[in-house]
Amino acid sequence: MTNFTLHPDTKCNPTDTFNVSMPWEIPAFSQPEEHVPEKDPHFHFVESTTRAILMGFAKNRRVYLYGPHGSGKSSHIEQVAAHLNWPCIRINLDGHITRADLIGRDMVVIRDGKQVTEFVPGMLVWAMQRPIALILDEYDAGRPDVMFVIQRVLETQGKLTLLDQNQVITPHPCFRLFATANTAGQGDASGLYVGTQALNQAQLDRWHVTTELGYMSAKAETQLLERKLTELPSEQIQRMVACAGLLRQAFNQGDLTTLISLRTLIAWGENTLLLGDPHEAMRLSFFNRCDEVERVLVSEIYQRCFDVELS
C-alpha cells in the first residue's frame, strides 16, 4: 500500500454524509488512496444497514451482513468506506480460497539477482497489518478449514499466530472486518443458494453485529433507477419496479423459483437503453433465466404491467 495515513485524521458527521443519526462522529481519512473504493453518487443508503456498518468502522465491531443476492450488501460496505476514504478490499470465499491464500506460504523470490525462499504473507495477514476494511464475501460458502483460520481473528483484538514462522500478528488498530452472505448462517432450505452451508455456532457468536438487508421499497427502487438511468422515461421505470414487486411476491408464495434482484433491475434498464426495446431487454436480463414451466407466470405478470406478451 502506498501513500496512506496510518490512522484516521478527521471526523465524519453521519447525519450530513449518510443521513443517519448516530451518537458519535465517525473517524475518517482526509485523503483517499489506491484501495479506497470509488464513490457512487446515486447510491441509496439503507438506514438500519448503514448504522450497523458505521458501528463496524467507528467502534471496531465485527459486522455480519446477510440478505438475498443483488440487494447491495458488499456495495453498502464499500460505499461507506468510500465516503470515509477508508481503504477497503474484498475476498470472495469460493471453493478455491485455501488456508495458505489467507495466511501465506513459503515461495521462491528473486533477491539481488538470486533465488531465495521466503515467507510471503497471505491476504488476511497482509490486511490485518494495515488500516484496511476487509470484506469476506460469500461467507457462508467458505471451506471449513478456511473458516477456522478466520475464527480467531474475529475477536475484537484477535491476534493471529503463524506457527510456521513463530510469529504473532497483532491487528492494526484501524483494521476492520466485515462479512456478507446470502443466509443467516443456518443453511439454505430453499435451494436458491447452492453451495452455502450452516456455519459453526461458535463462530457466529463471535460476530458482534448481525443485520439483514433485503430489497428496497418500491419508492426507493424507483428513485434509485431514475437517478442511475436518467434516459429512461419515469413511467417505464415505475412499471419495471411494479413488475419486479409482483415477481418477488410470486417467489415468496412459492410460485417462482427465480428471484429478480435490484442488480437485475438495473441490468434490465441498461439493456433497454442499449437495445431501445424494454421487452427484449427483459427477456435477456431475466426471462430466459427462468424455468420453462414458470415462464408462463412471468409472462402473465409482465403483461399485467406492460400490456405486452413476452413469449
VEXDREN-2710 file (C-alpha; in Angstrom, 1 decimal):
% VEXDREN-2710
k/r/px/py/pz
1/MET/0.0/0.0/0.0
2/THR/1.3/3.4/-0.8
3/ASN/0.8/6.9/0.5
4/PHE/-1.8/6.2/3.1
5/THR/-2.3/7.7/6.6
6/LEU/-1.8/5.1/9.3
7/HIS/-4.7/6.4/11.4
8/PRO/-7.9/8.4/10.6
9/ASP/-7.0/12.1/10.7
10/THR/-10.5/13.6/10.5
11/LYS/-14.2/13.1/11.6
12/CYS/-17.3/12.5/9.5
13/ASN/-20.8/13.6/10.6
14/PRO/-23.1/10.6/9.9
15/THR/-26.2/12.8/9.5
16/ASP/-24.6/15.0/6.9
17/THR/-22.9/12.2/5.0
18/PHE/-25.2/9.2/5.2
19/ASN/-28.5/10.8/6.5
20/VAL/-28.2/8.5/9.5
21/SER/-28.3/9.6/13.2
22/MET/-25.6/8.2/15.4
23/PRO/-24.5/9.2/18.9
24/TRP/-20.9/9.9/17.8
25/GLU/-18.9/11.1/14.8
26/ILE/-17.2/8.6/12.6
27/PRO/-13.4/8.6/12.2
28/ALA/-12.3/9.1/8.6
29/PHE/-9.3/9.8/6.4
30/SER/-8.9/13.2/4.8
31/GLN/-7.3/11.8/1.6
32/PRO/-8.1/8.7/-0.4
33/GLU/-5.5/6.2/-1.6
34/GLU/-5.5/3.4/-4.2
35/HIS/-7.5/0.9/-2.2
36/VAL/-10.4/3.3/-1.4
37/PRO/-13.5/2.4/-3.5
38/GLU/-14.9/5.0/-5.9
39/LYS/-18.0/6.8/-4.7
40/ASP/-21.3/6.1/-6.4
41/PRO/-23.2/9.4/-6.5
42/HIS/-26.5/7.5/-7.0
43/PHE/-26.1/5.0/-4.1
44/HIS/-29.0/4.7/-1.7
45/PHE/-28.0/4.1/1.9
46/VAL/-30.5/2.0/3.9
47/GLU/-30.6/3.4/7.4
48/SER/-30.5/0.2/9.5
49/THR/-27.8/-1.4/7.4
50/THR/-25.7/1.8/7.3
51/ARG/-25.9/2.2/11.1
52/ALA/-24.6/-1.3/11.6
53/ILE/-21.7/-0.7/9.2
54/LEU/-20.8/2.5/10.8
55/MET/-20.6/0.7/14.1
56/GLY/-18.0/-1.5/12.5
57/PHE/-15.9/1.4/11.3
58/ALA/-16.2/3.7/14.3
59/LYS/-16.2/1.1/17.2
60/ASN/-14.3/-1.8/15.6
61/ARG/-17.4/-4.1/15.7
62/ARG/-17.3/-7.3/13.5
63/VAL/-20.3/-6.9/11.2
64/TYR/-22.1/-9.9/9.5
65/LEU/-24.5/-8.7/6.8
66/TYR/-26.8/-11.1/5.0
67/GLY/-29.6/-11.0/2.6
68/PRO/-30.8/-12.0/-0.9
69/HIS/-28.5/-11.7/-3.9
70/GLY/-28.2/-8.3/-5.6
71/SER/-29.5/-6.4/-2.6
72/GLY/-26.3/-4.3/-2.3
73/LYS/-24.6/-5.9/0.7
74/SER/-21.0/-5.5/-0.3
75/SER/-21.8/-2.3/-2.1
76/HIS/-23.1/-0.8/1.2
77/ILE/-19.8/-1.5/3.0
78/GLU/-17.7/-0.3/0.0
79/GLN/-19.7/3.0/-0.3
80/VAL/-19.4/3.7/3.4
81/ALA/-15.7/3.1/3.1
82/ALA/-15.6/5.4/0.0
83/HIS/-17.2/8.3/1.9
84/LEU/-14.8/7.7/4.8
85/ASN/-11.8/7.4/2.5
86/TRP/-11.1/4.1/4.3
87/PRO/-9.1/1.5/2.3
88/CYS/-11.2/-1.5/1.6
89/ILE/-10.6/-4.8/-0.2
90/ARG/-12.9/-7.9/-0.8
91/ILE/-12.1/-11.6/-0.7
92/ASN/-14.6/-14.0/-2.2
93/LEU/-14.6/-17.2/-0.1
94/ASP/-15.2/-19.5/-3.0
95/GLY/-14.1/-23.1/-3.0
96/HIS/-10.6/-22.2/-4.4
97/ILE/-9.6/-20.0/-1.5
98/THR/-7.3/-22.0/0.8
99/ARG/-5.8/-21.5/4.2
100/ALA/-2.5/-20.7/2.5
101/ASP/-4.2/-17.9/0.5
102/LEU/-5.2/-16.2/3.7
103/ILE/-2.2/-17.0/5.9
104/GLY/0.6/-17.1/3.4
105/ARG/3.2/-19.6/2.3
106/ASP/6.9/-20.0/1.5
107/MET/7.7/-19.0/-2.0
108/VAL/10.8/-18.7/-4.2
109/VAL/11.5/-15.0/-4.9
110/ILE/14.3/-13.1/-6.5
111/ARG/16.6/-11.1/-4.2
112/ASP/19.7/-9.3/-5.5
113/GLY/19.5/-11.5/-8.6
114/LYS/19.4/-14.7/-6.6
115/GLN/16.6/-17.1/-5.9
116/VAL/15.7/-17.3/-2.3
117/THR/12.9/-18.9/-0.4
118/GLU/10.9/-16.6/2.0
119/PHE/7.5/-16.4/3.6
120/VAL/5.0/-14.3/1.6
121/PRO/2.0/-13.3/3.7
122/GLY/-1.5/-14.1/2.5
123/MET/-4.3/-11.6/2.1
124/LEU/-5.6/-11.9/5.6
125/VAL/-2.2/-11.4/7.2
126/TRP/-1.4/-8.5/4.8
127/ALA/-4.7/-6.7/5.6
128/MET/-4.5/-7.2/9.3
129/GLN/-1.3/-5.2/9.5
130/ARG/-2.9/-2.2/7.7
131/PRO/-5.8/0.3/8.2
132/ILE/-8.0/-1.7/5.9
133/ALA/-11.6/-2.7/5.9
134/LEU/-11.7/-6.4/4.8
135/ILE/-14.9/-7.8/3.4
136/LEU/-15.3/-11.6/3.3
137/ASP/-17.9/-12.2/0.6
138/GLU/-19.9/-15.3/0.3
139/TYR/-19.0/-16.1/3.9
140/ASP/-21.5/-19.0/4.2
141/ALA/-19.8/-20.7/1.3
142/GLY/-16.3/-20.9/2.8
143/ARG/-14.4/-24.1/3.3
144/PRO/-14.3/-25.4/6.9
145/ASP/-10.5/-25.2/7.2
146/VAL/-10.6/-21.6/5.9
147/MET/-13.4/-20.7/8.3
148/PHE/-11.4/-21.9/11.4
149/VAL/-8.5/-19.7/10.3
150/ILE/-10.8/-16.7/10.5
151/GLN/-12.4/-17.6/13.8
152/ARG/-9.5/-16.5/16.0
153/VAL/-9.3/-13.1/14.1
154/LEU/-13.0/-12.5/14.9
155/GLU/-12.1/-11.4/18.5
156/THR/-12.0/-7.6/18.8
157/GLN/-8.3/-7.7/19.5
158/GLY/-7.8/-11.1/17.9
159/LYS/-4.2/-11.9/17.2
160/LEU/-3.2/-14.5/14.6
161/THR/-0.4/-17.0/15.4
162/LEU/1.7/-18.1/12.4
163/LEU/3.0/-21.4/13.7
164/ASP/5.4/-22.0/10.8
165/GLN/7.0/-18.5/11.4
166/ASN/7.0/-18.4/15.2
167/GLN/5.2/-15.1/14.8
168/VAL/2.1/-13.5/16.3
169/ILE/0.3/-11.0/14.1
170/THR/-1.3/-8.1/16.1
171/PRO/-4.1/-6.4/14.1
172/HIS/-3.6/-2.8/13.2
173/PRO/-5.8/-0.5/15.4
174/CYS/-7.7/0.5/12.2
175/PHE/-8.2/-2.9/10.7
176/ARG/-11.9/-3.7/10.3
177/LEU/-13.6/-6.9/9.4
178/PHE/-17.0/-7.4/7.6
179/ALA/-18.7/-10.4/6.1
180/THR/-21.5/-10.8/3.6
181/ALA/-23.7/-13.8/3.0
182/ASN/-27.0/-14.9/1.5
183/THR/-28.1/-16.7/4.6
184/ALA/-28.1/-16.0/8.4
185/GLY/-25.7/-18.9/8.9
186/GLN/-28.3/-21.6/9.4
187/GLY/-28.0/-23.0/5.9
188/ASP/-30.4/-22.6/2.9
189/ALA/-33.5/-24.7/2.8
190/SER/-34.9/-23.0/-0.4
191/GLY/-32.3/-24.4/-2.7
192/LEU/-31.7/-20.9/-4.1
193/TYR/-28.1/-20.6/-2.9
194/VAL/-26.3/-23.8/-3.8
195/GLY/-23.0/-24.2/-2.1
196/THR/-23.9/-22.4/1.1
197/GLN/-23.8/-24.3/4.4
198/ALA/-24.7/-23.9/8.0
199/LEU/-22.0/-22.1/9.9
200/ASN/-20.3/-23.1/13.2
201/GLN/-22.3/-21.5/16.0
202/ALA/-19.2/-20.7/18.0
203/GLN/-18.0/-18.7/15.0
204/LEU/-21.3/-16.9/14.5
205/ASP/-21.3/-16.0/18.2
206/ARG/-18.1/-14.0/17.6
207/TRP/-19.7/-11.5/15.2
208/HIS/-20.7/-8.5/17.3
209/VAL/-23.3/-7.2/14.9
210/THR/-25.6/-9.2/12.6
211/THR/-28.0/-7.4/10.3
212/GLU/-30.2/-8.3/7.3
213/LEU/-30.5/-6.3/4.1
214/GLY/-33.5/-7.1/1.9
215/TYR/-34.6/-5.4/-1.3
216/MET/-35.6/-1.7/-1.2
217/SER/-39.1/-0.4/-1.1
218/ALA/-40.8/0.3/-4.5
219/LYS/-40.4/4.0/-3.9
220/ALA/-36.6/3.7/-3.1
221/GLU/-36.0/1.4/-6.1
222/THR/-37.8/3.8/-8.4
223/GLN/-35.8/6.8/-7.1
224/LEU/-32.6/4.9/-7.5
225/LEU/-33.3/3.8/-11.1
226/GLU/-34.4/7.3/-12.0
227/ARG/-31.0/8.6/-10.8
228/LYS/-29.0/5.9/-12.5
229/LEU/-31.0/5.6/-15.7
230/THR/-31.8/9.2/-16.5
231/GLU/-32.6/8.5/-20.1
232/LEU/-35.4/6.1/-19.3
233/PRO/-39.0/7.5/-19.0
234/SER/-40.2/7.7/-15.4
235/GLU/-43.4/5.8/-16.3
236/GLN/-41.4/2.9/-17.7
237/ILE/-39.2/2.7/-14.6
238/GLN/-42.4/2.6/-12.4
239/ARG/-43.7/-0.3/-14.5
240/MET/-40.4/-2.1/-14.2
241/VAL/-40.4/-1.7/-10.4
242/ALA/-44.1/-2.8/-10.2
243/CYS/-43.3/-5.9/-12.3
244/ALA/-40.3/-6.7/-10.0
245/GLY/-42.5/-6.4/-6.9
246/LEU/-45.1/-8.8/-8.3
247/LEU/-42.4/-11.3/-9.4
248/ARG/-40.9/-11.2/-5.8
249/GLN/-44.4/-11.7/-4.4
250/ALA/-44.8/-14.8/-6.6
251/PHE/-41.4/-16.0/-5.4
252/ASN/-42.4/-15.6/-1.7
253/GLN/-45.6/-17.5/-2.4
254/GLY/-43.6/-20.4/-3.9
255/ASP/-44.9/-19.9/-7.4
256/LEU/-41.5/-18.9/-8.8
257/THR/-38.0/-20.3/-8.0
258/THR/-36.1/-17.4/-9.6
259/LEU/-35.8/-14.2/-7.7
260/ILE/-35.4/-10.8/-9.5
261/SER/-32.8/-8.7/-7.8
262/LEU/-32.1/-4.9/-7.8
263/ARG/-29.0/-5.8/-9.8
264/THR/-31.2/-7.5/-12.4
265/LEU/-33.5/-4.5/-12.5
266/ILE/-30.5/-2.2/-13.2
267/ALA/-29.3/-4.6/-15.9
268/TRP/-32.8/-4.6/-17.4
269/GLY/-32.8/-0.8/-17.6
270/GLU/-29.2/-0.6/-19.1
271/ASN/-30.1/-3.3/-21.7
272/THR/-33.2/-1.3/-22.6
273/LEU/-31.1/1.8/-23.3
274/LEU/-28.7/-0.3/-25.4
275/LEU/-31.5/-2.1/-27.4
276/GLY/-34.2/0.5/-27.4
277/ASP/-36.6/-2.3/-26.5
278/PRO/-37.6/-2.9/-22.9
279/HIS/-39.4/-6.2/-23.7
280/GLU/-36.3/-7.8/-25.4
281/ALA/-34.2/-6.4/-22.6
282/MET/-36.4/-8.2/-20.1
283/ARG/-36.0/-11.5/-21.9
284/LEU/-32.3/-11.2/-21.9
285/SER/-32.0/-9.9/-18.4
286/PHE/-34.4/-12.2/-16.5
287/PHE/-37.0/-14.1/-18.5
288/ASN/-34.5/-16.5/-20.2
289/ARG/-33.1/-17.4/-16.8
290/CYS/-36.4/-18.7/-15.5
291/ASP/-37.6/-22.3/-15.7
292/GLU/-39.6/-23.0/-18.8
293/VAL/-42.6/-24.1/-16.7
294/GLU/-42.6/-20.8/-14.8
295/ARG/-42.2/-18.6/-17.9
296/VAL/-46.0/-18.6/-18.4
297/LEU/-46.5/-17.0/-15.0
298/VAL/-43.7/-14.5/-15.6
299/SER/-45.2/-13.6/-18.9
300/GLU/-48.6/-13.1/-17.3
301/ILE/-47.2/-10.8/-14.7
302/TYR/-45.3/-8.9/-17.3
303/GLN/-48.4/-8.4/-19.4
304/ARG/-50.2/-7.1/-16.4
305/CYS/-47.6/-4.3/-16.1
306/PHE/-46.7/-3.6/-19.7
307/ASP/-49.7/-4.9/-21.8
308/VAL/-47.2/-7.0/-23.9
309/GLU/-46.7/-10.7/-24.3
310/LEU/-43.2/-11.8/-23.5
311/SER/-43.3/-15.3/-25.1
END
